[in-house]
Amino acid sequence: MEDAQIGWIAAIIIGGLAGWIASAIMKTGTGIFLNIVLGIIGAAIASFLFGLIGVGFGGWIGYLVAGVIGACILIGLVRAIRN
């Protein structure tokens, strides 16, 4: 998240959008607050995981892509744990 060089307000907005996209892809019925949390945490997780293999995301679009991928990973993990 620090590498993307975006502010906290932008992180919340992009995180919400990323969480909403991920919830639509994964077909969940989460609310706006959970979408924001999923997107922000998802971006941090995806940035870390992709950083391990040498892939970096930058800027708003990169943060959005990382957020969607990471949020989908989080939703998948939660589903696997619950079932």
C-alpha positions as CSV (number, residue, x, y, z in Angstrom):
1,M,0.0,0.0,0.0
2,E,2.9,2.4,0.7
3,D,4.4,1.7,-2.7
4,A,1.3,2.8,-4.5
5,Q,1.8,6.4,-3.2
6,I,-1.9,7.1,-2.8
7,G,-3.6,8.9,0.1
8,W,-5.8,7.4,2.8
9,I,-9.0,8.8,1.2
10,A,-8.0,7.4,-2.2
11,A,-7.2,4.1,-0.5
12,I,-10.7,3.9,1.1
13,I,-12.4,4.8,-2.2
14,I,-10.3,2.4,-4.3
15,G,-10.5,-0.3,-1.6
16,G,-14.3,0.0,-1.6
17,L,-14.4,-0.3,-5.4
18,A,-12.0,-3.3,-5.3
19,G,-14.0,-5.0,-2.6
20,W,-17.2,-4.4,-4.5
21,I,-15.7,-5.9,-7.7
22,A,-14.4,-8.9,-5.7
23,S,-17.7,-9.5,-4.0
24,A,-19.4,-9.4,-7.4
25,I,-16.9,-11.8,-8.9
26,M,-17.1,-14.2,-5.9
27,K,-20.9,-13.7,-5.5
28,T,-21.0,-12.5,-1.9
29,G,-23.6,-10.2,-0.3
30,T,-21.2,-8.0,1.7
31,G,-22.0,-4.4,2.6
32,I,-20.0,-1.2,1.9
33,F,-17.9,-1.3,5.0
34,L,-16.8,-4.9,4.5
35,N,-16.1,-4.1,0.8
36,I,-13.7,-1.3,1.9
37,V,-12.0,-3.6,4.4
38,L,-11.7,-6.4,1.9
39,G,-10.3,-4.1,-0.7
40,I,-7.7,-2.5,1.5
41,I,-6.5,-5.7,3.2
42,G,-6.7,-7.5,-0.1
43,A,-4.4,-5.0,-1.7
44,A,-1.9,-5.3,1.1
45,I,-2.0,-9.1,0.9
46,A,-1.8,-9.2,-2.9
47,S,1.1,-6.7,-3.0
48,F,3.0,-8.8,-0.4
49,L,2.3,-12.1,-2.3
50,F,3.2,-10.6,-5.7
51,G,6.3,-8.9,-4.2
52,L,7.6,-12.4,-3.2
53,I,7.7,-13.3,-6.9
54,G,9.0,-10.0,-8.0
55,V,5.8,-8.4,-9.4
56,G,5.0,-4.9,-8.3
57,F,1.9,-2.8,-8.6
58,G,1.9,1.0,-8.8
59,G,-0.6,3.8,-8.9
60,W,-4.3,3.8,-8.7
61,I,-4.9,1.0,-11.3
62,G,-2.3,-1.2,-9.7
63,Y,-3.8,-0.7,-6.3
64,L,-7.3,-1.5,-7.7
65,V,-6.0,-4.7,-9.4
66,A,-4.1,-5.8,-6.3
67,G,-7.2,-5.1,-4.1
68,V,-9.5,-7.1,-6.3
69,I,-7.1,-10.1,-6.5
70,G,-6.3,-9.9,-2.8
71,A,-10.0,-9.6,-1.8
72,C,-10.9,-12.6,-3.9
73,I,-8.1,-14.5,-2.1
74,L,-9.5,-13.4,1.2
75,I,-13.1,-14.4,0.3
76,G,-11.9,-17.8,-0.9
77,L,-9.9,-18.4,2.3
78,V,-13.0,-17.5,4.5
79,R,-15.2,-19.8,2.4
80,A,-12.6,-22.6,2.8
81,I,-12.4,-22.1,6.6
82,R,-16.2,-22.0,7.0
83,N,-16.8,-25.1,5.0
